């Protein structure tokens, strides 16, 4: 069973802190949506509201059109995987997985069968008799996921479940959890501050900022077509450059700035000295060149102090890119240039 989730105009105040400010979000049955935002943006509070762990001051939460905001957590048929995994150390793996069925007073035979089925689903067959202490971090995470799915919930909630894993294991588990979610087909809402995790796993990503949903879209749409400068800057590196009369400008004094161009580093390349100046280009002085395995990261500063970053191929000839050299960078693919309203950049400080 999988259900549609609808959050409508939800308000939450904790003490003097207005944590959620009229949040509305619809998640389709079987969809994987990730709440992404900085610390304090309200994403974990919203997850707790869906789980029934946090009461709302106003608004509604509905599963398949039925309001549940007044239902206790145990009556919502929601599975939750916490950051700490919350496994019971005194129970073996099988009993941990079957615990929701024990609480529901299901027969022993059924509990064992479901535990074995869930452990096979998360690729831990034959481990029911082992203790949680004997497992690696990735294995404990899989057990926590198996337990969350054991009672056949309508919605799965993931509260930063990979925060405690190292980078390599985290990347492996991103793929594994996505595989399981697709196979089961369960409606899933996840919380993370990891941009790569959100982009990798989600059908859609919901960007949160100061208690509001700023933009909800597919990973590609968020990255390529951010609604404002906050989203552009938060989701990966972005060069935000003012546009006047259809061209990039550096000094905006006396100019009417009609938009801000979002230029991603991987879309920027070096302009040769004898090349005709492309329309979407900017000049500056090289401040830093760093090798990062799959790319060189080139950072320059324009005459008026704006930082511009380019991601260059590891085969790039660096002879003309020494620190202090004057360089022009350009985006030669106009469809890669995304324009947002100029006023949106006011809240984003320009790093120097």
N, C-alpha and C positions, 0 to 999 in steps of 0.2 A: 504494500500500500504506500502511495506517495500522495502528498496533498499540495494544494496551492496555498501560499502564505501571503497575507495582506496586512501591512502595517499602515495605519492611517492617522495622520496628524498627532503623533504621539509626543507627549510632553513629560519630561521627568526633571524634577528639581531635588537635589540632595543637599540639604542644609541651605547655604546661600548660593550654591552653584546650580545654575540652570543648565543641566547636562544635555538634554535632548529638547530641541526647539521645533516642534511641529514636523517631525520626521514621518515621511510616507514612502513605502517601498512595497512593490509587488514582486513576488517570486513565483514562477510558473512550476507546475509539478515536474519533478525530475531535474530542475535547473540547479546549477552550482553558482552561487553568488558569493563574492567575497567583499567584506567590509574592510576598506583600507583607509588608514589615516594615521596621523601622528598621535602620540600619547595625549590623552585628554580630549580627543576629538569626539568621544561618545560611542565608539564602535562596540566596546565590550558591554556598555550599559544597554545598548540596543539588543545585543545578543541575549543578555540576561532578561530583558523584557520579553523576548520571544519564548525563552525557556520557562518563564513564569517565576524567575528568581528575583525580579525587580518589578514592583508595582508601578503603574503609570498614574500620573496626575490628570491626564486628559488623553483622549484619542482611543483607538481601538486596535486590537490584534485579532485577526481572523484566520482560521484554518478552513479551507474549502467553504468560505463564506460565513462560517459560524464564529461569532465573537468568543474569544477564550481568555480575554484579559483578566477575568475574575476567577478563572480556573486555577487550582493548585498545580504546581509543576508535575506531580505524579499522575495527574489526570489529563495531561496534554499529549501524551504519546509522542514524546520528543526524546531523541537520543543525544547525549552530550559527551564530547571528548574534551577534557580539560587539559590545560597546559601541563599540569603535574601528572596527568594520566589517572591519578587517584585510584590505583589498584590496592586491594586489600592484602597486606603482606602476610597475613596468617592463613590466607586461602590459596590453594593451588590455581594454576591458570584456568583450568576447566571450570572451577567453582567461581572464579572471578567473572568469567564470561557469562556464566549461567545465573549470576546473582539477580538480574532483573526478573528472571523467571521464578526464582525462589521467592522474591518479594511478592510475586503475583500468585504464589501457591500452586505453581504448575507441578505435575508429577515428576519424580526423579528421573524416570526413563526419558521423558520429553526433554528435561533440562540437559541431560547428557548428550542426547542426539543433536540438539540445537548448538550446544557448545562445540561439539566436533565439527558440525557443519560450518559454523562461523570461523573456527580456527583454520579450516581448509580454505575458506574464502580469503583469509588474510595471509595465506601461505605459511601457516604454522601447524601443519597436521602432526598429530602424535605428540603434542607438547602439553596436553591437558594436565598431566601429573607433575609438571615442573613448578617451581616456586617463582614468583615475580623477581626475587633477588638474583636468580640465575640468568636472567635475560638481559640483553643489550638494550640500549635506549630505543633503537628502532623496533625491536621486538616488543618491548613494553607498549610502545605506541600502537602497534598492530593489535595487541590484546585489548587495549582500551577501545579501539575502533570496533573490534569484534563484540565487546560487551555492549557498546552503544547500539549495535545493529541487532543484538540477540532478540530483543522484544518486538522486532519488526515495526519500528517507529515510522511515523509519517514524515517526520522532518529530522534531519541530522544537523547538529550544531557543533562546530569546531572552534574552540577557543585557543588560538595560537598553539596548536598541538605540536608544532615543529620547532618552537623557540629554543628548546633545550638541546637540539641536535646540532652536530657539527655540519659544516657546509656540504660536504660530500654526501653524508647520510640524509641531510635535509632534501637535497635534490633528488635522491633516489626515492624518498618517501613521497615527494610531491607527485611523482609519476605513479607510484603504487596506490596512493589514496585516490587519485583521479581514476585509475583503472577500476578500483572497487566501486567507487561512486557510480561510474558509468554502467558497470555490470548490474548493480542493485537497482539503479534508476531512482534513487531517493533524492528528494528535495533537500538541498544542502546550503547552509549559510555558514560561512567561515569568517573568522576575524584574524587579521594579520597586520603587521607593520612592514612586512617584507614585500617589496614591489614585485620582485621576480616570482615569488610564490603566488601572488595574486594573479599575475598575467599568465602564468603557466597553467594554473589549475581551473580557472573560472570561465564560465560561459559569459558572465558579466561581472564587472567590478563596480562597487559603489564607493566613491570617494567621500569621506566625511571630514568636516572641518568645523570646529567650534560648535558642535551639537547639531549640525545641519548636513543633509546630503547635498553635495555640490554638483555631482554629475554621476549618473549611472549609465554605463554603456559597455559594449564589448571591449576586451582589452585593446584591440587594434584601434577602435574608434577613440578610446580615451587617449591613447598614445599619439595618434595622428591628428585628432581633431578635438583637443581639450577645449572646454567651454570658456576657461579663463586662465589667467596667468598662474593662479595657485595650482590648478590641476597640472598645467604644463610643467611647472617647476617641481612639483611633488613627485610626478611619475617619470623618473629618469632625468637625465640631464637635458636641459633645453637652453638654447640661446634665444633670449627675448630682446628683439631689436625694434625700435620705433620705425614706422613707415610714414613717409610724407610724400604726397603726390605720386604714389605708386612705386617708390624706391626706398631702400634702406637708408637711414640717416644715423649719424652719431650725435652730433650737436643739434639739439632740438630748439635752441634759442631762436625765437622769432618765427618758428615754423608751426604750421597747423599739423599736428600729429593725428592722422586719421585712423591708424590701426597699429597693432603690434604684431610682428612676424614671429612665429615659433619655428625655429630652425634646429633640428636635431643634429648632434655632433656627427653621426654617421652619414648624414647627407651633405656635409661640408667637405670641400676639397681645396687644395692649394692652387691658386691661379699663377700660371707662368708669367714672367716679366713681359714677354712679347705677345701675350694673349690679349684679345679684346676683352675689356672689362665686362663680366656678366652683370645682369640687372640685379640679381640677389647676391650682392657681395659686400664685404666690409674689410677694411684694412686696419692693421695694428702691429704692435711689436711683440715678438715671441717672448713669453715670460717663463714657459716651462714646456719641456718635452719629456714624456715618461713612457717607458716600455711596459705594456701590461699584458704581454703574452699574445693575445689575438689581435692587438692593435697598438699603435702609438697614440697617446693622448697629447694633442697639441693645444696649448693654451696661450692666447695672446690678449693684449690689452689695447683698446683703441685709444686715440689721442685724448678722448674725453672720459677715459676711465672705465669703459665697459669691458667686461670679460667675455671672450668668445672662445668656444671650445670646438675642436674638430677631432674626430676619430679616424685615424689614417691606417692604411694597410701596413702590416709589419714589414712589407717589402719596400716601403717608401724610402726614397733617397733623402737623407736628413742633412745633406751638405749645405743646403740653403736655409735650414730651419734652426740655426743656432740661436741661443738666447740673445736677445737684443736686436735681431734682424727684423727688418720690415717685411711683412707678409700680407698678402691678400687672400682671404678665404671666400668661397662662393658656394651657393647651392645651385647646381646646374639643372636641377629637375624642378621646374615651377610647381608641379602638382604636389611636391613634397612640402611646399611652403604653406603653412596654415596661418590665417589672419584672425586675430581676436580684437575686440574693442580696446582702444588705447587706454581707456580709463581703468581697465582691469589690472594694469601693471602697477597702479599706484600703491597697492598694498604689498608688493613684492620688492624688497630692497635689492638693489643691484650690487652683487659681490664685486669687490675690487681687490 
